[in-house]
Amino acid sequence: MDHTKVKGYVLGAVAAASYGLNPLFALPMYEAGMDVDSVLFYRYAAAVVLLGGLMLARRQSFALRRAELAPLAAMGLLFSFSSLFLFRSYNLMDAGIASTILFVYPVLVAVIMALFFHERVSLLTTLSIGLAFCGISLLYRGEGGTTLSLLGVALVFLSSLCYAVYIVGVNRSALRRMPTEKLTFYALLFGLSVFAVRLRFGADLQPVPTAGLWVNAVSLGLFPTLVSLVTMAQAIRCIGSTPTAILGALEPVTALFFGVVVFGEQLTFRIVTGVVLILVAVTVIIAGKPLAERLSPLFRLHRLR
């Protein structure tokens, strides 16, 4: 395996694992009494400053065309509400399970493309959708008939849906050719404005209570935001979008690991089975088409024999 591919796989793993660190930094801020909007305001503000500094260091242009403003604002709204729904769900259910359910967004992208852009729904897509919902049903119903918070599950689904629409919107709009760093910077900037409005332009913004939690606030902007997005873009250039997306399976695994080890969340055989079904479903939806394209010549050769 050449050096570029090894670098790409490492970067893809770093991107996925770093995004899974959201609960590690967010939950202690909740425990200190901070609300979701304040936590996300600090996250987005830190990410905007850090990413803006990175773009300045690389001498990247911040210039925009007038036609790009409306789609960027729409993408920023989707990005921010995806974060808002996910972070609200952390107050209602285990963060590791929330992060796992969130990972169905590639399945939702496939459904959106089929419904609105008339992409053919393959047997593999149908299978992956069935596996994903079987996995979610296992996560939803616990031991002894107990269930997860219905509101919590709905919030995670809304978060995943917003992110899926964001992905489709970027790929189907004038933003498609915009550099990743510039697109992400303005999406985060418009997203930050959402939390500024929700916090009445700072009137309801809660201060970070301790110096230690400032580390959490900056880390939220750095690791699951800036590091994850930048390394993901680099990984896609090295190994392509499909392998990078498959490596995204490390996101919920990372969140589950810290949920169990750091926050004492419960891990049972049922939960593990549900997680595995969701990861398999997403891997099938991402890798199924390229794999089928690679194997089809072999099947044709076999039939000729």
Secondary structure, DSSP 8 states (H G I E B T S, - for coil): --HHHHHHHHHHHHHHHHHTTHHHHHHHHHHTT--HHHHHHHHHHHHHHHHHHHHHHTT------HHHHHHHHHHHHHHHHHHHHHHHHTTTS-HHHHHHHHTTHHHHHHHHHHHHH-----HHHHHHHHHHHHHHHHHHB-GGG-B--HHHHHHHHHHHHHHHHHHHHHHTSGGGGS-HHHHHHHHHHHHHHHHHHHTTTTTT-----SHHHHHHHHHHHIIIIIIHHHHHHHHHHHH-HHHHHHHTTHHHHHHHHHHHHTT-----HHHHHHHHHHHHHHHHHHHHHHHHHHHHHHHHHHHH-
